[in-house]
Amino acid sequence: MVDKEIPLIKAKKTPEKDVTLDPNGFFVIEINRERKQIHVEYYSNVYKDNRIVSGKLEKVFSGDKADALCDTITKHVPRLLPEHYMYIGRELQKAQYALEQNKKYIQGSC
């Protein structure tokens, strides 16, 4: 077996202007403090002249743990871009932290 050198790749955030919108839809994430839940709405894209102009509410998810929400969303919303799943995971972690620490949560951009 021949040893080969494995490249070390430095992490770099994709600039917002270079982010590709997912053709399969988008999510809105909010916290419901009274119920101590994270509320996630999934919208399919509505197109006009080949541009995303709006969304149609397709599914609603609720839970208090980011990992359970991620698993459930992955199961019920297949075929998203891989980077979209990563974004959802980051945002749900932020939402869970805000809920647990009684902090304000504002959904970030891509």
C-alpha positions as CSV (number, residue, x, y, z in Angstrom):
1,M,0.0,0.0,0.0
2,V,1.4,3.4,-1.0
3,D,1.0,6.3,1.4
4,K,-0.2,9.4,-0.2
5,E,-0.3,12.9,1.1
6,I,-3.8,14.0,2.1
7,P,-4.5,17.6,1.3
8,L,-5.5,20.0,4.1
9,I,-8.3,22.3,2.9
10,K,-8.8,25.6,4.7
11,A,-12.4,26.4,5.5
12,K,-13.8,29.4,3.7
13,K,-17.4,30.9,4.0
14,T,-19.1,31.2,0.7
15,P,-20.0,34.9,0.0
16,E,-23.7,35.5,0.0
17,K,-23.5,36.8,-3.6
18,D,-22.2,33.3,-4.6
19,V,-24.9,31.3,-2.8
20,T,-27.2,29.3,-5.2
21,L,-30.8,29.4,-4.0
22,D,-32.3,25.9,-3.7
23,P,-34.7,25.2,-6.5
24,N,-36.7,22.9,-4.1
25,G,-37.7,25.6,-1.6
26,F,-36.9,27.5,1.5
27,F,-37.5,27.4,5.3
28,V,-38.6,29.9,7.9
29,I,-37.5,29.2,11.4
30,E,-39.0,30.8,14.5
31,I,-39.1,30.2,18.3
32,N,-42.3,29.8,20.2
33,R,-41.2,30.7,23.8
34,E,-44.6,29.9,25.4
35,R,-44.5,26.3,24.1
36,K,-40.7,26.1,24.3
37,Q,-40.6,24.9,20.7
38,I,-38.7,25.6,17.5
39,H,-41.2,26.1,14.6
40,V,-40.0,25.4,11.1
41,E,-42.1,26.1,8.0
42,Y,-41.1,24.6,4.6
43,Y,-42.2,26.4,1.4
44,S,-41.9,25.2,-2.1
45,N,-40.7,27.9,-4.5
46,V,-43.2,29.8,-6.7
47,Y,-41.7,30.9,-10.0
48,K,-42.6,33.7,-12.4
49,D,-40.5,34.2,-15.5
50,N,-38.0,31.6,-14.2
51,R,-37.4,33.6,-11.0
52,I,-38.4,32.7,-7.5
53,V,-41.1,35.3,-6.5
54,S,-42.8,33.6,-3.5
55,G,-43.4,30.4,-1.7
56,K,-46.2,27.9,-1.0
57,L,-46.4,26.5,2.5
58,E,-46.0,22.7,2.2
59,K,-45.0,21.4,5.7
60,V,-44.6,22.6,9.3
61,F,-42.2,21.0,11.8
62,S,-42.1,21.6,15.5
63,G,-39.7,20.4,18.2
64,D,-37.2,21.5,20.9
65,K,-34.0,19.9,19.7
66,A,-32.0,20.7,16.6
67,D,-30.9,17.1,16.0
68,A,-34.5,15.7,16.0
69,L,-35.7,18.5,13.7
70,C,-32.8,18.0,11.3
71,D,-33.5,14.2,11.1
72,T,-37.2,14.8,10.6
73,I,-36.7,17.5,8.0
74,T,-34.3,15.3,6.1
75,K,-36.8,12.5,6.0
76,H,-39.8,14.6,5.0
77,V,-38.1,17.1,2.6
78,P,-35.8,15.1,0.3
79,R,-33.7,16.3,-2.5
80,L,-32.5,19.6,-1.1
81,L,-29.1,20.9,-2.1
82,P,-26.5,19.5,0.4
83,E,-25.5,23.0,1.4
84,H,-29.1,23.8,2.2
85,Y,-29.2,20.9,4.7
86,M,-26.0,22.2,6.3
87,Y,-27.5,25.7,6.6
88,I,-30.7,24.3,8.2
89,G,-28.5,22.4,10.7
90,R,-26.6,25.6,11.7
91,E,-29.8,27.6,12.0
92,L,-31.5,25.0,14.1
93,Q,-28.5,24.8,16.5
94,K,-28.7,28.6,16.8
95,A,-32.4,28.4,17.5
96,Q,-32.0,25.7,20.1
97,Y,-29.3,27.7,21.9
98,A,-31.5,30.8,21.8
99,L,-34.5,28.9,23.2
100,E,-32.5,27.2,26.0
101,Q,-30.6,30.4,27.0
102,N,-33.7,32.7,26.6
103,K,-31.9,34.7,23.9
104,K,-33.3,36.4,20.9
105,Y,-33.2,34.3,17.7
106,I,-33.1,35.9,14.2
107,Q,-32.8,33.6,11.2
108,G,-29.6,34.3,9.4
109,S,-29.1,34.5,5.6
110,C,-27.4,31.8,3.6
